[in-house]
């Protein structure tokens, strides 16, 4: 894979991660912040998979898989909290 493509991809993913964190900090509502957190974890999972592909390390794909499952469970917990918790 060419260095130009890799640099562009890292730049786009880094820019998206930066924008997601800005939204996380400046979100007006809890739902905005929850979506920004979910977006940031999705982008960081993609970064992990891309780095695993570049380095040829399959262990990082396993780490990305566990990270994405935990992220999903965290978003579910946040959504439950924002909805009012258990009734």
C-alpha positions as CSV (number, residue, x, y, z in Angstrom):
1,X,0.0,0.0,0.0
2,X,1.4,3.4,-0.9
3,X,2.5,5.9,1.7
4,X,0.3,8.6,0.2
5,X,-2.8,6.5,0.6
6,X,-1.8,5.5,4.2
7,X,-1.2,9.2,5.1
8,X,-4.5,10.3,3.7
9,X,-6.4,7.5,5.5
10,X,-4.7,8.3,8.8
11,X,-5.4,12.0,8.3
12,X,-9.1,11.4,7.6
13,X,-9.5,9.0,10.5
14,X,-7.6,11.4,12.8
15,X,-9.7,14.3,11.6
16,X,-12.9,12.4,12.2
17,X,-11.8,11.4,15.7
18,X,-10.9,15.0,16.5
19,X,-14.4,16.2,15.3
20,X,-16.1,13.5,17.3
21,X,-14.2,14.5,20.5
22,X,-15.1,18.1,19.9
23,X,-18.7,17.1,19.7
24,X,-18.3,15.0,22.8
25,X,-17.1,18.1,24.7
26,X,-19.4,20.7,23.3
27,X,-22.6,18.6,22.9
28,X,-25.7,20.3,24.0
29,X,-27.6,17.3,25.2
30,X,-26.7,13.9,26.6
31,X,-27.8,12.2,23.4
32,X,-25.4,14.3,21.4
33,X,-22.6,13.3,23.6
34,X,-23.6,9.6,23.5
35,X,-23.6,9.6,19.7
36,X,-20.2,11.4,19.6
37,X,-18.8,8.8,22.0
38,X,-20.1,6.0,19.8
39,X,-18.6,7.6,16.7
40,X,-15.2,8.1,18.4
41,X,-15.1,4.4,19.5
42,X,-16.1,3.3,16.0
43,X,-13.3,5.4,14.4
44,X,-10.7,4.2,16.9
45,X,-11.8,0.6,16.2
46,X,-11.2,1.3,12.5
47,X,-7.8,2.7,13.3
48,X,-6.9,-0.5,15.2
49,X,-7.9,-2.7,12.4
50,X,-6.0,-0.6,9.9
51,X,-2.9,-0.6,12.0
52,X,-3.3,-4.4,12.4
53,X,-3.4,-4.7,8.6
54,X,-0.4,-2.5,8.1
55,X,1.7,-4.3,10.8
56,X,0.5,-7.8,10.0
57,X,-0.5,-8.4,13.6
58,X,-3.8,-10.4,13.9
59,X,-3.8,-9.9,17.7
60,X,-4.8,-6.3,17.1
61,X,-7.9,-7.4,15.3
62,X,-8.9,-9.4,18.3
63,X,-8.4,-6.4,20.5
64,X,-10.5,-4.3,18.1
65,X,-13.3,-6.9,18.3
66,X,-13.3,-6.9,22.1
67,X,-13.2,-3.1,22.1
68,X,-16.1,-2.8,19.8
69,X,-18.3,-5.2,21.8
70,X,-17.5,-3.3,25.0
71,X,-18.2,0.0,23.3
72,X,-21.6,-1.3,22.1
73,X,-22.4,-2.4,25.7
74,X,-21.3,1.0,27.0
75,X,-23.6,2.8,24.5
76,X,-26.5,0.5,25.6
77,X,-25.9,1.4,29.2
78,X,-25.7,5.1,28.4
79,X,-28.9,4.9,26.4
80,X,-30.6,3.1,29.2
81,X,-29.5,5.8,31.7
82,X,-30.6,8.6,29.4
83,X,-34.0,6.9,29.0
84,X,-34.6,7.0,32.7
85,X,-33.1,3.7,33.9
86,X,-34.9,0.6,35.0
87,X,-38.6,1.1,35.7
